Amino acid sequence: MPFTIRDLQSYDEMRLVHQLQRQIWGLAEPDVGLYPPLLVSAAKNGGVVLGAFDDATGQMIGFLFGFLGREPSGPLKLCSQTMGVLKEWRGQGVAEALKRVQRERVIAQGLSLITWTYDPLEGPNAHLNLHKLGAISRTYWRDVYGSHFGALNAGLPTDRLVVEWWVNQPRREVAAFDLALPIFEVAGTGVERRIVRANLNFDTTPLQLEIPADIHPLKTADMNLALDWRLNVRVAFEAYFGQGYQATDFISSSSQGERRNYYLLEKP
């Protein structure tokens, strides 16, 4: 289905962003979510606020918001805070298109870096960020938003990977996945797949780190097992990031009718 992306500036457009975010996240409280006056101010002062619209109906189907920030070492960057796409439009290239337009706006401002965060157990987000866009991650944050951040995040600590997208650099060559040693030894199939052992002492590169095929049905079927994945993935990322590894790619593949998701970890 065709759609159009455009920059947002007006208060009424920002109200649509607020309403769409509440719908996507399942936010119950009317005052929770992106504050429209803040979005207006950000858009007029170096931030980037984009909307994706259904060409047939004119309905806003997705949005992306980022504000100017600064690296600890000093250079300015864009902090890409929030992106959302309606469920019925996911898998149709809306999110990738929003990110690529955001990249164009950042380059036009003379910036070189966009950063953002996402849930490391969300395979589609990992595939977009690392595989399609070619970004990297080398920082892990624990429970960033606590337990009060809508139905979309309910039940698990809100851990996040920090993504770095160096927009002026050519995409790096990554190692082959078939050369990567698995960090986790797993057993079972489907939503019953579980980690039986974590190898945290490898000193070779590359490595592969598995996550569930789809975290949402796993949370519905067995929240304790989903939490076990969260905590094991947390420990593994923190251990290997601490040794200088980076998450450089993400592969989602199907074997014998079952999907498997893997991060690729490498040392530069």
N, C-alpha and C positions, 0 to 999 in steps of 0.2 A: 504494500500500500504506500502511495507516495506521501511524502511529508516535506515540510520546509522548516529551516532553522533561521531564526532571526534574533538580533540583539533586543533586549528588553530595557525600557527606560522609565515607563510611566508607573504611577502608583497602582492603577487598575491592573496592569500586567503583573505587578509584584503580588497583588492580592490573589491572582490566579495561581501563581507559584506557591503561595502559602496554602491555598486550598488543595492543590494537587499533592503537595508533600503530605498533608494530613491524611489524604485518601490513600496514598501509596503506603505510608508507614503504619496506618491504622492508629493514628494519634487521637485519643479521646478528648483531651482538654482543648478547648477552642483557641487558647492563647499559646499553646505549645507549637513550635515550628519556626520557620524562617519569618522574621519580622519585616513586613513590607517596607516601612520607612528606612530600615537598615539596608535593604536591597536597593532602594532608590539611591541612597547616599553612596553605596559601594559602586553602583553602575556609573555614577557621575564623578568618581574619584579614583579611577584606575582599575576598578574591579571589572569582572566579566559576568554578566547575567544573560543566559541564552534560553530561549524557549523553542521547543519543537512542536509544530502544529500539523494536524491532519489536513491535507490539501482538500479533501472532500467536504469536511464539516467545519473547518476552522478551529476545532477543539485543540487546546493545549494537551499534548500527550506526553511531554517530557520537559525537563528543565535541567540547567546546570549553573551553579553559582560558585564563583571564586572571588577572593579579595586579595589585595596586595599584602604581602608579608615580607619577612626578612630572614635570611639564613643566619645562624649564630655567628658566622664569619663575616657577615655584613651585606652581601649582595641581595638586592630585591628579587622577589619571586612572586608567582601567583599561587596562593593557597586555594586549591579547588575543594571547597567545603562540602557541597552537597549536590548529588545528581539523582534524579528519579525518572523512571519511565513507567507508564501504565502497564499493567500485567499483560493485557491483550496485545501490546505493541512490542513486547520484549522478543528478542531473537530476530528482529527485522532491521538491525543496523542503526537504530536511533541513538543508542548510547555511544557507539563508536563515532557516528557523525557529529554528535555534540562535542566530543573530546577533540576531534580534529579541527572543528571550527574554533574551539577554545585555543588550540595551539596556534592557529593563524593570528588570533587577536594578541596573544602573548608575544609572538615574534614581532608583530607590528609595533608593540610597545618597547622593543629592544631588550626584552627579558629572555633568559635562557633556561629557566627551570620552573616546572609546575610540580607541586607536591599535593598529595591527598592521602586519605586512608580508606581502607575497606576491611571487611571481615575476612580473615584468611581461610575460613571454611566455605566461603561462597565461591564455588567453582566458576560460574559464568563471569563473575567480576574479575577473578584471577586471570581467566583466559583473555578477557578484553585488555586488562592492564599490562600484563607481562608478555603475552603471546602476540596479540594483534598490534598494540601500540608500541611494544618494545621497551617499556619502562622497566625499572628494577626496584627491588626493595632490599634494605639492609638494616631496617629498624623495626622493632616489635614493641607495641604499647599494650599494656594490660588494662582491661576493664575501663576503657576511656570514658564511657558514658554511664556507668553504673547500671542499675536494673530498671530504670524508669525512662525507657526510650522507645515506647510503642510496641505493638504486637509483632512487628517484623523482627525485632531483636529479643523477644521474650524468651526467658528460660536459661540463657547462658551468659557468662561474663562477656562484656562487649569489647573483646580484644580486637586490635587492629594492626595491620601491616601499614607502614608508611611507604608510599610510592614516590619514586623520583623519576620524572620524565624530563630528560635533558633534550630540549626540543631542537637545538641546533646541531646536535651530534649525530653522526650516522649510526644506524642501528648496529650494535655489536654482534659478532658471530658467537653463537652459543654452541656448547658441546652437544654431542648426540645423546639422546636419552638412553639408548641401549648400552652406553658405557657407564651409566650412573649406578652407583651402589645404593640399595634401598636403606633408608634410615629406619623404617618400621618393618618389622615382621608381622604379618597380619594373618588372620584366620577367619573363616566364615564367608558368607556371600550376602549381597544385598544390604538391607538395613541391619543385618546381624554381623556384618564384617567388623572385626575388632582388632585392636593392636595387642599383640602378645609379647612383644619385646621392642624396645627402642635402642638403637645403636648410636650413642652420643660421642663416641671417641674416634671416629674416622678422621684421618688427616690427609685423605686423598680428595681429588676432585675429578669429575662432578659427582654429586649425590642427588638422589631423588627422595622427595618427601610426599607421602600419599595423604590425601584427605578424602572424606566420604564423597561418593558419587553425587549425592544431593542431601544437604544437611537438613532440609525441611521435613521430608518424610521420616528421617531418622529421629528428629526431635519429637515427632508425633508418636512414633513407635516405641522409643526408649530414650527418655531424656537423660537418664544416668549414663547410657552409652555415648550419647552426644556430648555430654560433659567430659567423659573420659577422652574422647577425641580432642576436644578443646584444650584440655590440660596437657595432653601429650604433644600436640602440635605446638603449643606455647613453649614448652620446655625445649623441644627440638630446635625451633627457630632461634630462641634466645641463646642456646648453646652454640649453634653454628654461626650465627651472626657475631657472637662474641669472639669467634676464631677467625673472623674476616671473610666469611662466606657471604654471597649475595644471592637472592632469588632472581634468576635471570630469564626464566621461561616457565610456561605452564602447559601441560599437555592433558587433554581429555580424550580418551580412546575407548573403543568398545571391543571387548573380547568375549567370545562365546555368549553373546547377548547381554553382557554386563558391562556397565560403564565404570572406568577407573580414572581417577584424577591424580595428577602428580605435579608438584613443583620441581624445577631443576635448580639446584644450588651449586654455585661455582665460586672458586677463589679467583679474583682478577689476575 
